[in-house]
Amino acid sequence: MRIGEILSAKPDHGVVTISPEAGVRELIALLAEHNIGALIVSTDGTRIEGIVSERDVVRHLHSDGTVINNVVAAIMTEGVETCAPDDDLDTVMATMTARRFRHVPVLDGDRLVGIISIGDVVKHKIGQLEFERDQLDSYLHQS
């Protein structure tokens, strides 16, 4: 299974982005509005400058209670692990597990085309297991 197949199965694989100069209050509002856990930080909506998640907000809130008054650039992660639409899902899943992150932006060349979350991966794996179970059940009942 390729990452592109997972993206195409998502009902809306558009990516919500936020400017590095935006305020953390705006970030929190966008996370809540879209019911998502992370935003890509991008000035132009296609080039990745960072990623910022609920975890980033909480970690900075713990260490610096004034996080709400900051801009996104002050709390974002700059070194972003990405994948491509033709990357193998199991490889990306292993990287997500080993590096302990929940969101991976998908780039086609240098253009942002989507984002894969751990929820997308789990949903796909459950669907795959249910399909295999149904096939085995059907095979056993044919005998």
N, C-alpha and C positions, 0 to 999 in steps of 0.2 A: 504494500500500500504506500502510495506517495502522498506527500503533504498537499499537493494540489488537489487531490481527490477529497481530502478532508475539507479543504477550503470551499470547494464547489458544493459540498453537502451542507454547509452552514447556510441558514436561511438568509443571513445578511453578513457577507464577509467584508463589508466596509470597515475601515479602521478609523477609530476616533483618535484624533491627534490634539495636542495642545502645544502652544508656544512656550519656549523656555522662559519668556518674560511674563507669562501669565501668573496670576496669584494662586497660592495653594487653595484658597477658598473656591476659586473657579474650578480647580482640579477636583476638589471634593464634590462640587456640584455636578460636574460631568460624570464622575464615577457613579454617583447616585442616579442621575438622570438616565444613563444607559445601562445601569445594573451590571457593571463590569468591574474588574479588579485592577486594571492597569491601562495606562494611556501611553501611546508613543509620543515622545517629545520631538516636535518637528516645526521648523519655521515655515516650510513651504508645503507640508503635507505629503511629500514623497521621499524626502531625505531624512534619515534617522539621526537625531542628535543625542537621543537617550531614551530611557523608558522610566516611568514613574508608576509606582503601585501603592495600594493601600498599605502594604508593609513599610514602604519608604516613609509615608506620612506618620505611621505609628512609631517607627523607630526614631524619627526626628522629634516627635512629640515627647517621647520619653527622655531624650537627651537635651532637648531644647524646647521648652514649653511655648516658645514664640513661633513655632513652625507655621502657624496659620498666617502670620504676617510676612512670610518669605515668598519668594518667587519659585516657580517649579525648578528652575536651573539649580537652585541651592540644595534640592533634595533628590534630584533624579540620579539614576545610574547611567553613567556615560558609556562604559564598555558593554555594548549590547550584543548578546549572542543571537545570531539570526540563522535562518534556514532558507532554502529555495523550494519552489513548488515541486521540483523533481527529486527532492531528498526523501530518503526512506523514513517512514513514520517510526519504525522501531529504533532507528539510530537517533532521531530527534528525541524520542521518548527517553532513551537511555541517557542522553545528555541532560535533559530536563531533570531527571532523577538524580544523576550524579552531581550536578551543579546546584540543585535545590532551588530552581525557579519555576514559575507557573505559567509564564507567557513568553512566546518566541515570535518575534516579527518575521514575516515571510517577505523576502525580497526576490524580485525577478530582475536580475542584473543589479542595478543600484536603485530600482524603483520599488517602493513599498506597495505590496499587493494584498496583504492580509496579516492576520495574527492568529496563532494557534495557542489555545490555552490547555492546561492540563485537563480541564473539563471536556474539551473537544476530543482529546486523546482517550479519556475514559469512556465517553459516550461511544466512540467508534469501537473500542475493544469490547464493550458490553454487547453491542450490536453484532460483532463478529462471533462472539461466543454463543449468543442466542441462535444465530444462523447455523452454526456448527451443531448445536444441540438439536435443533429442529431437523437437520439433515440426518443425524444419527438416529433420532426417534423415528423418523419416516422409514429409514432403512430397516430398523429392527421390527417395525410393525408390518412390513411387506413380507417378511419371512414366514 
